[in-house]
Amino acid sequence: MAKFELDGEKIAENQDEYLKETFDLPVFDGDYEDIYQYLIGFYNKTLITLTNSQKVDPDLIDVFERASDYNSLVKFEKID
């Protein structure tokens, strides 16, 4: 199972670079739909955890939640 452990503090510091590096995206310019499209295409079980979620744009959290609703292999958890 693939695991992505996201830290809201690091997202707040440099969102685009942090998300690009964490998800190993070739290009990310801050468009949350790019991350959504990436996540719904996963073919393996994937767990995304987020700490310090209060520091994260609610629209980004929505992207993770929508992706987990759409793709049953993707699970999203907020750990605060």
C-alpha positions, 0 to 999 in steps of 0.5 A: 500500500502506498502511503502519503503523510502530509503535514499541514504546516509544510503545506502552508510554508510552500504548498506547490513545491511540497505537494509536487515533491510529495506526490512526485508530480512532474509539474504542479502550479497550484491547481488542485484539480491536477492533484484530483486527477492524479489521485483518481487514477491510482490503481493500488491501495493508497492511504493519504494522512494529513496532520495540522489540517487547520493550516490547509486550504479547505479546498485542498482537503475537499480534493482529497475527500472527493478523490477518496469518494471517487476512487475506492482504492484511495483513503484519506484521513485527517489526523489532528 
